[in-house]
Amino acid sequence: MDLAFIGPVAGFALAACGTPGPNNMLLTSSGTRSGYRPTLKLLLGIMLGLQSLMLLTALGLGQLFLLWPVLQWALKIAGSLYLLWLAFKIASAPPPDRRHDDTGMRWHQGALFQFLNPKSWLMAISAISGFTLAGEAYWPSTFWVLSVFLFFGLLTGHVWALFGMHVRRWLHTPLDWRCFNLLMASLTAASVLMIWW
């Protein structure tokens, strides 16, 4: 594959993975509350889920949305409800207790979340349908699309997690944590608007 193929895929992957969305809000919140190691596990889980979703889309799972549009509505509703539940959990979380391990969302929850995350479905379907090549080049081009998304997903996920860890230095009082949690919850809930817009 040459730069004429990789360049547009890289640009799309950077924009899709780096912009605010449910995954990046979770990584920022986890980085702030739990630190690097638990957030790295969450990031790896998110990437495992996204890569699995993209591979299943390449195998034809994305065609189900074209055959049965009601599945798209069901995904939007389920994803919206789950995001609102996550926003509630973030908003109502107490300040982290330094005496106890606050690991937050587990890696397998991050992986499974991708199958309810409409932004992940949109990325997977857009990337596979928009950038894979026909014929014998299909699977090699699919490999490159998945590889580029893995690279930029890990890169931008680290940026969001490190941003969250940086924010933690400014949170000293329970009121600081309450305001931060409400902000993160609001941004997570606002992701629902992106689903329906």
C-alpha beads as a LAMMPS data file, in Angstrom:
LAMMPS data file: protein, C-alpha beads

197 atoms
196 bonds

1 atom types
1 bond types

-500.0 500.0 xlo xhi
-500.0 500.0 ylo yhi
-500.0 500.0 zlo zhi

Masses

1 110.0

Atoms # bond

1 1 1 0.000 0.000 0.000
2 1 1 1.282 3.465 -0.881
3 1 1 0.839 6.906 0.660
4 1 1 -2.034 7.670 -1.692
5 1 1 -3.965 4.972 0.191
6 1 1 -2.522 5.367 3.698
7 1 1 -2.735 9.187 3.814
8 1 1 -6.534 9.523 3.604
9 1 1 -7.034 6.565 5.968
10 1 1 -4.661 8.186 8.474
11 1 1 -6.455 11.531 8.227
12 1 1 -9.839 9.911 8.790
13 1 1 -8.550 7.744 11.653
14 1 1 -6.944 10.734 13.382
15 1 1 -10.163 12.756 13.144
16 1 1 -12.424 9.854 14.115
17 1 1 -10.330 8.669 17.060
18 1 1 -9.094 12.039 18.290
19 1 1 -12.304 14.061 18.458
20 1 1 -14.446 14.145 21.605
21 1 1 -16.783 11.217 21.991
22 1 1 -17.833 8.597 24.521
23 1 1 -14.528 6.683 24.448
24 1 1 -12.410 9.789 24.938
25 1 1 -14.637 11.088 27.747
26 1 1 -14.261 7.720 29.507
27 1 1 -10.480 7.806 29.062
28 1 1 -10.228 11.366 30.391
29 1 1 -12.411 10.553 33.382
30 1 1 -10.482 7.343 34.073
31 1 1 -7.137 9.127 33.749
32 1 1 -8.266 11.686 36.302
33 1 1 -9.783 9.253 38.795
34 1 1 -7.658 6.131 38.437
35 1 1 -4.262 7.093 37.024
36 1 1 -2.246 5.602 34.204
37 1 1 -2.249 1.814 34.633
38 1 1 -6.027 1.253 34.978
39 1 1 -6.625 3.743 32.155
40 1 1 -4.121 1.958 29.924
41 1 1 -6.067 -1.278 30.492
42 1 1 -9.298 0.531 29.600
43 1 1 -7.667 1.973 26.464
44 1 1 -6.472 -1.483 25.379
45 1 1 -9.972 -2.851 25.970
46 1 1 -11.506 -0.060 23.897
47 1 1 -9.070 -0.735 21.066
48 1 1 -9.708 -4.495 21.238
49 1 1 -13.434 -3.839 20.980
50 1 1 -13.043 -1.351 18.134
51 1 1 -10.719 -3.646 16.182
52 1 1 -13.154 -6.552 16.647
53 1 1 -16.033 -4.367 15.512
54 1 1 -14.133 -3.240 12.417
55 1 1 -13.150 -6.818 11.565
56 1 1 -16.743 -8.000 11.930
57 1 1 -17.825 -5.103 9.729
58 1 1 -15.270 -6.185 7.105
59 1 1 -16.730 -9.696 7.308
60 1 1 -20.158 -8.274 6.455
61 1 1 -21.821 -7.451 9.775
62 1 1 -22.301 -3.839 8.700
63 1 1 -24.595 -5.011 5.905
64 1 1 -27.186 -5.975 8.522
65 1 1 -27.899 -2.270 9.081
66 1 1 -28.676 -1.883 5.387
67 1 1 -30.919 -4.949 5.342
68 1 1 -32.719 -4.143 8.602
69 1 1 -32.771 -0.398 9.383
70 1 1 -34.626 -1.152 12.623
71 1 1 -31.309 -2.485 13.982
72 1 1 -29.819 0.970 13.565
73 1 1 -32.635 2.467 15.622
74 1 1 -32.241 -0.227 18.272
75 1 1 -28.508 0.483 18.488
76 1 1 -29.147 4.219 18.812
77 1 1 -31.654 3.682 21.615
78 1 1 -29.498 1.144 23.499
79 1 1 -26.365 3.253 23.045
80 1 1 -28.145 6.412 24.188
81 1 1 -29.528 4.748 27.308
82 1 1 -26.140 3.287 28.186
83 1 1 -24.398 6.640 27.702
84 1 1 -26.956 8.357 29.914
85 1 1 -26.420 5.663 32.561
86 1 1 -22.639 6.205 32.330
87 1 1 -23.148 9.964 32.646
88 1 1 -25.227 9.398 35.786
89 1 1 -22.541 7.130 37.265
90 1 1 -19.840 9.719 36.530
91 1 1 -21.920 12.587 37.963
92 1 1 -22.715 10.711 41.168
93 1 1 -19.204 9.326 41.770
94 1 1 -17.569 10.467 45.006
95 1 1 -14.030 11.837 45.009
96 1 1 -11.514 9.003 44.668
97 1 1 -10.380 7.488 47.950
98 1 1 -6.601 7.334 47.968
99 1 1 -6.744 4.511 50.504
100 1 1 -8.588 2.221 48.089
101 1 1 -7.867 1.225 44.513
102 1 1 -10.248 3.120 42.221
103 1 1 -9.928 1.162 38.993
104 1 1 -13.109 2.486 37.358
105 1 1 -14.291 0.843 34.177
106 1 1 -12.595 -2.498 33.446
107 1 1 -10.910 -3.389 30.139
108 1 1 -13.597 -5.888 29.134
109 1 1 -16.316 -3.299 29.791
110 1 1 -14.479 -0.901 27.470
111 1 1 -14.269 -3.607 24.804
112 1 1 -17.949 -4.545 25.057
113 1 1 -18.978 -0.881 25.129
114 1 1 -17.822 -0.535 21.505
115 1 1 -20.744 -2.683 20.390
116 1 1 -23.166 -0.207 22.004
117 1 1 -21.245 2.902 20.999
118 1 1 -22.842 4.358 17.851
119 1 1 -19.717 6.451 17.141
120 1 1 -17.674 3.241 17.007
121 1 1 -20.175 1.655 14.611
122 1 1 -20.092 4.765 12.432
123 1 1 -16.277 4.734 12.398
124 1 1 -16.158 1.023 11.569
125 1 1 -18.722 1.152 8.763
126 1 1 -17.294 4.371 7.293
127 1 1 -13.696 3.120 7.405
128 1 1 -14.405 -0.322 5.939
129 1 1 -16.832 0.855 3.260
130 1 1 -14.861 3.988 2.399
131 1 1 -11.249 2.827 2.358
132 1 1 -11.050 -0.874 1.556
133 1 1 -10.280 -1.867 -2.018
134 1 1 -12.198 -4.317 -4.174
135 1 1 -11.157 -7.762 -5.349
136 1 1 -7.931 -9.375 -4.220
137 1 1 -6.831 -6.146 -2.529
138 1 1 -9.787 -6.264 -0.102
139 1 1 -8.132 -8.110 2.772
140 1 1 -4.716 -6.425 2.453
141 1 1 -6.437 -3.026 2.447
142 1 1 -8.600 -4.106 5.409
143 1 1 -5.431 -5.053 7.306
144 1 1 -3.992 -1.582 6.672
145 1 1 -7.213 0.187 7.690
146 1 1 -7.305 -1.762 10.965
147 1 1 -3.601 -1.133 11.582
148 1 1 -3.887 2.614 10.991
149 1 1 -6.935 2.825 13.283
150 1 1 -5.108 0.858 15.960
151 1 1 -2.127 3.222 15.795
152 1 1 -4.158 6.443 15.921
153 1 1 -6.595 5.030 18.468
154 1 1 -3.763 4.213 20.864
155 1 1 -2.042 7.541 20.186
156 1 1 -5.079 9.770 20.675
157 1 1 -6.391 7.633 23.539
158 1 1 -3.122 8.251 25.376
159 1 1 -3.494 11.989 24.795
160 1 1 -6.984 12.010 26.343
161 1 1 -5.862 9.817 29.261
162 1 1 -2.804 11.996 29.942
163 1 1 -5.004 15.078 29.767
164 1 1 -7.181 13.538 32.473
165 1 1 -4.141 12.738 34.615
166 1 1 -2.973 16.325 34.210
167 1 1 -6.372 17.664 35.313
168 1 1 -6.124 15.647 38.549
169 1 1 -3.453 18.049 39.832
170 1 1 -6.064 20.820 39.940
171 1 1 -8.655 18.829 41.912
172 1 1 -8.013 19.247 45.644
173 1 1 -11.391 19.496 47.344
174 1 1 -14.631 17.492 47.168
175 1 1 -16.189 20.522 45.436
176 1 1 -13.458 20.436 42.756
177 1 1 -14.194 16.754 42.149
178 1 1 -17.941 17.387 42.093
179 1 1 -17.549 20.097 39.439
180 1 1 -15.218 17.906 37.384
181 1 1 -17.572 14.927 37.599
182 1 1 -20.519 17.071 36.526
183 1 1 -18.522 18.444 33.583
184 1 1 -17.473 14.955 32.433
185 1 1 -21.007 13.645 32.922
186 1 1 -22.409 16.533 30.867
187 1 1 -19.939 15.869 28.043
188 1 1 -20.745 12.153 28.116
189 1 1 -24.481 12.881 28.032
190 1 1 -23.902 15.371 25.196
191 1 1 -22.543 12.471 23.152
192 1 1 -26.144 11.282 22.925
193 1 1 -26.953 14.394 20.892
194 1 1 -24.272 13.380 18.357
195 1 1 -26.020 10.021 17.978
196 1 1 -29.360 11.550 17.044
197 1 1 -28.122 14.603 15.133

Bonds

1 1 1 2
2 1 2 3
3 1 3 4
4 1 4 5
5 1 5 6
6 1 6 7
7 1 7 8
8 1 8 9
9 1 9 10
10 1 10 11
11 1 11 12
12 1 12 13
13 1 13 14
14 1 14 15
15 1 15 16
16 1 16 17
17 1 17 18
18 1 18 19
19 1 19 20
20 1 20 21
21 1 21 22
22 1 22 23
23 1 23 24
24 1 24 25
25 1 25 26
26 1 26 27
27 1 27 28
28 1 28 29
29 1 29 30
30 1 30 31
31 1 31 32
32 1 32 33
33 1 33 34
34 1 34 35
35 1 35 36
36 1 36 37
37 1 37 38
38 1 38 39
39 1 39 40
40 1 40 41
41 1 41 42
42 1 42 43
43 1 43 44
44 1 44 45
45 1 45 46
46 1 46 47
47 1 47 48
48 1 48 49
49 1 49 50
50 1 50 51
51 1 51 52
52 1 52 53
53 1 53 54
54 1 54 55
55 1 55 56
56 1 56 57
57 1 57 58
58 1 58 59
59 1 59 60
60 1 60 61
61 1 61 62
62 1 62 63
63 1 63 64
64 1 64 65
65 1 65 66
66 1 66 67
67 1 67 68
68 1 68 69
69 1 69 70
70 1 70 71
71 1 71 72
72 1 72 73
73 1 73 74
74 1 74 75
75 1 75 76
76 1 76 77
77 1 77 78
78 1 78 79
79 1 79 80
80 1 80 81
81 1 81 82
82 1 82 83
83 1 83 84
84 1 84 85
85 1 85 86
86 1 86 87
87 1 87 88
88 1 88 89
89 1 89 90
90 1 90 91
91 1 91 92
92 1 92 93
93 1 93 94
94 1 94 95
95 1 95 96
96 1 96 97
97 1 97 98
98 1 98 99
99 1 99 100
100 1 100 101
101 1 101 102
102 1 102 103
103 1 103 104
104 1 104 105
105 1 105 106
106 1 106 107
107 1 107 108
108 1 108 109
109 1 109 110
110 1 110 111
111 1 111 112
112 1 112 113
113 1 113 114
114 1 114 115
115 1 115 116
116 1 116 117
117 1 117 118
118 1 118 119
119 1 119 120
120 1 120 121
121 1 121 122
122 1 122 123
123 1 123 124
124 1 124 125
125 1 125 126
126 1 126 127
127 1 127 128
128 1 128 129
129 1 129 130
130 1 130 131
131 1 131 132
132 1 132 133
133 1 133 134
134 1 134 135
135 1 135 136
136 1 136 137
137 1 137 138
138 1 138 139
139 1 139 140
140 1 140 141
141 1 141 142
142 1 142 143
143 1 143 144
144 1 144 145
145 1 145 146
146 1 146 147
147 1 147 148
148 1 148 149
149 1 149 150
150 1 150 151
151 1 151 152
152 1 152 153
153 1 153 154
154 1 154 155
155 1 155 156
156 1 156 157
157 1 157 158
158 1 158 159
159 1 159 160
160 1 160 161
161 1 161 162
162 1 162 163
163 1 163 164
164 1 164 165
165 1 165 166
166 1 166 167
167 1 167 168
168 1 168 169
169 1 169 170
170 1 170 171
171 1 171 172
172 1 172 173
173 1 173 174
174 1 174 175
175 1 175 176
176 1 176 177
177 1 177 178
178 1 178 179
179 1 179 180
180 1 180 181
181 1 181 182
182 1 182 183
183 1 183 184
184 1 184 185
185 1 185 186
186 1 186 187
187 1 187 188
188 1 188 189
189 1 189 190
190 1 190 191
191 1 191 192
192 1 192 193
193 1 193 194
194 1 194 195
195 1 195 196
196 1 196 197
